[in-house]
Amino acid sequence: MTRMWCVDPELLCRQHLLGEHKELHQLVGHVRAGNTNAIHGHAERGQIDTSRVSARHRTLVAEMERRGYNHNSPLEYDDSLNVGNVDESANLVELRERCVDCQDRIDSANH
């Protein structure tokens, strides 16, 4: 599944931080390959926002580097689709329910 969480990357556990980064690259691959059915399906489910890909990639990379992770996969992307809308608040709730590590990070940030 391709998904953009779009929450503050400091709140993401390692798995979700690196996973969202990887999925941005997959999304761009789908766009370049013309897989519009897959793109529109993720957009309809609120899992992606093609207009935010480049900015989100920069934000994730900054957090990866802050944590000392190696990053060696630049992302060149110009949005020509402008589809999707991600609900960060709903994603924060879902991450908290889905992942104990993210839950710990979210709870720590709220104290």
Backbone torsions as a table, in degrees:
resi	resn	phi	psi	omega
1	MET	NA	137.6	174.0
2	THR	-95.7	128.5	-176.0
3	ARG	-148.3	137.4	171.5
4	MET	-109.6	115.6	178.5
5	TRP	-74.9	-40.8	177.7
6	CYS	61.3	18.2	173.0
7	VAL	-90.0	168.0	177.3
8	ASP	-52.2	120.3	-175.3
9	PRO	-63.0	-20.5	175.9
10	GLU	-63.7	-21.8	-178.6
11	LEU	-85.6	-10.7	-177.7
12	LEU	-85.9	136.3	171.8
13	CYS	-67.8	170.1	-179.5
14	ARG	-54.4	-47.5	-176.8
15	GLN	-59.9	-45.6	-177.8
16	HIS	-74.7	-33.8	176.1
17	LEU	-62.9	-52.6	-179.0
18	LEU	-68.9	-34.1	178.6
19	GLY	-64.9	-44.8	179.0
20	GLU	-64.9	-38.6	177.5
21	HIS	-59.1	-48.6	179.2
22	LYS	-60.8	-40.7	-177.2
23	GLU	-70.3	-27.0	172.8
24	LEU	-63.6	-42.2	177.3
25	HIS	-64.1	-38.8	177.1
26	GLN	-63.9	-42.3	179.4
27	LEU	-59.6	-46.3	178.7
28	VAL	-62.6	-37.6	175.6
29	GLY	-60.8	-42.0	176.9
30	HIS	-62.8	-42.6	179.6
31	VAL	-61.7	-48.2	-178.0
32	ARG	-64.2	-32.2	-180.0
33	ALA	-83.6	-6.6	179.3
34	GLY	76.5	24.8	179.2
35	ASN	-80.4	67.1	-173.0
36	THR	-67.8	-29.5	178.4
37	ASN	-62.0	-45.4	178.5
38	ALA	-64.1	-43.7	-178.4
39	ILE	-62.6	-49.0	-177.9
40	HIS	-67.1	-33.0	176.8
41	GLY	-63.0	-45.9	177.6
42	HIS	-65.8	-37.3	179.4
43	ALA	-64.9	-43.2	-179.8
44	GLU	-63.5	-30.2	178.8
45	ARG	-86.9	3.7	178.3
46	GLY	72.1	25.7	-176.6
47	GLN	-95.4	-15.6	-179.1
48	ILE	-140.8	160.7	170.8
49	ASP	-143.4	102.6	-173.2
50	THR	-63.0	-24.3	-179.5
51	SER	-73.0	-12.9	-176.4
52	ARG	-107.7	4.7	-173.2
53	VAL	-59.8	-52.5	-176.3
54	SER	-63.0	-46.8	-180.0
55	ALA	-64.2	-40.2	180.0
56	ARG	-65.9	-40.2	178.0
57	HIS	-59.4	-46.0	178.7
58	ARG	-60.0	-40.7	-179.6
59	THR	-66.0	-43.9	178.9
60	LEU	-65.2	-42.1	179.9
61	VAL	-62.7	-41.4	178.4
62	ALA	-59.2	-42.1	178.8
63	GLU	-69.4	-39.8	177.5
64	MET	-59.6	-45.7	-179.8
65	GLU	-66.8	-38.0	177.4
66	ARG	-59.0	-35.6	179.6
67	ARG	-83.1	-3.0	178.6
68	GLY	87.3	13.7	178.3
69	TYR	-80.6	148.6	175.1
70	ASN	-79.7	138.0	174.8
71	HIS	-128.7	123.6	-178.2
72	ASN	-141.5	38.0	-179.4
73	SER	-138.5	79.7	177.0
74	PRO	-60.1	156.6	-177.7
75	LEU	-129.4	111.8	175.1
76	GLU	-97.1	121.7	-176.3
77	TYR	-155.8	128.2	171.4
78	ASP	-119.2	119.7	-176.2
79	ASP	-72.7	122.7	175.3
80	SER	-114.2	-4.0	-175.6
81	LEU	-100.2	-43.0	-178.0
82	ASN	50.1	58.8	178.3
83	VAL	-124.5	151.4	173.9
84	GLY	98.4	162.5	178.3
85	ASN	-158.0	123.6	-176.4
86	VAL	-103.8	131.1	177.9
87	ASP	-95.5	98.6	-176.9
88	GLU	-61.7	-38.5	-178.7
89	SER	-63.5	-44.7	177.8
90	ALA	-65.7	-38.1	179.3
91	ASN	-67.2	-35.4	177.1
92	LEU	-63.0	-42.7	177.0
93	VAL	-63.0	-45.3	-178.8
94	GLU	-64.2	-43.8	178.2
95	LEU	-60.0	-42.8	-179.2
96	ARG	-62.1	-37.9	179.9
97	GLU	-78.5	-29.5	-172.4
98	ARG	-86.9	-31.8	-167.4
99	CYS	-133.6	118.9	-179.9
100	VAL	-62.6	-39.2	-179.5
101	ASP	-65.9	-42.8	176.0
102	CYS	-65.3	-40.7	178.4
103	GLN	-56.8	-45.4	179.1
104	ASP	-61.4	-42.5	180.0
105	ARG	-66.5	-41.8	179.7
106	ILE	-65.2	-46.3	-179.7
107	ASP	-64.1	-38.8	178.4
108	SER	-64.6	-36.9	-179.6
109	ALA	-70.7	-26.5	-178.4
110	ASN	-84.9	-3.9	-179.6
111	HIS	-102.5	NA	NA
